[in-house]
Amino acid sequence: MTPLAPDSPFGFACHDRVACFNECCHDLNQFLTPYDIMRLKNGLGLTSSEFLEQYTFQHTGPETGLPIVALKPDIDSGMACPFVRTSGCSVYAHRPSSCRIYPVARAITRSRETGRLQEHFALLKEPHCLGHGEDQFQTVREWVNNQELTTYNDFNDMLMEIIALKNQKGPEPLDMKSQLAFHTALYDLDRFRVQIFEKGLLGDRETGSFGLYGELLEQAREDDIALLRIGHGWVKRLFQ
């Protein structure tokens, strides 16, 4: 791991002429963030419940006690990603953030003085990856832009805030009710929408939580990004 500044250049490229092409898509241990799931299920034309049922499994994180969703690997093909093909990734336009950012690693800290988030980057060089030998150079900032990571990072940072709040309470697993609330609001968006607009999850406009979200709530009737923002805010309040 070599630390990198946002404007530090590094050499890397991945394409079908690199000898190790697709190898990183095998022996899979692929966790998915809420925004990853939203992009994938929409790209595949599935509801969130259908996507979760067909392509994922869930377990409890031992360090956080929070529900974690991971891609279900194809056991018959060497624990491969279910979306990898000989020609590459079949969901490339909607691939998860961890696929997009590789071989760069990103971490965030919050400044005690300003309260603002600070980004930290490093280059991960693994022996099996031959992309580092390619004669293509870019800065970290360019890589983030080219891989369309900005929105992924924004939502992943929201998730990290929730994890930080949960860590303050300890690593014990959530009770069943809280697990279901976390899972539905962050992973099963289409079900969350039904619970808000058809089941009265947020109460009514006079006595419930509608006022906390303003115009965002009306957008969320059709817009998954708005809905996911509400989901993060709603789950965050559970831990405050």
MOUR-V408939 format. One line per field, one symbol per residue. ss: DSSP state (A for helix, B for strand, O for the rest). Layout:
# MOUR-V408939
ss->???
This chain:
# MOUR-V408939
ss->OBBBOOOOBBBOOOOOOOOOOOAAAOOOOOBBOAAAAAAAAAAOOOOAAAAAAAABBBBBOOOOOOBBBBBOOBAAAOOBOOOBBOOBBOOAAAOOAAAAAOOBBBBBBBOOOOOOBBBBBBBOOOOOOOAAAOOOBBBAAAAAAAOOOAAAAAAAAAAAAAAAAAAAAOOOOOOAAAAAAAAAAAOOAAAAAAAAAOOOOOOOOOOOOAAAOOAAAAAOOOOAAAAAAAAAAAAAAAOO
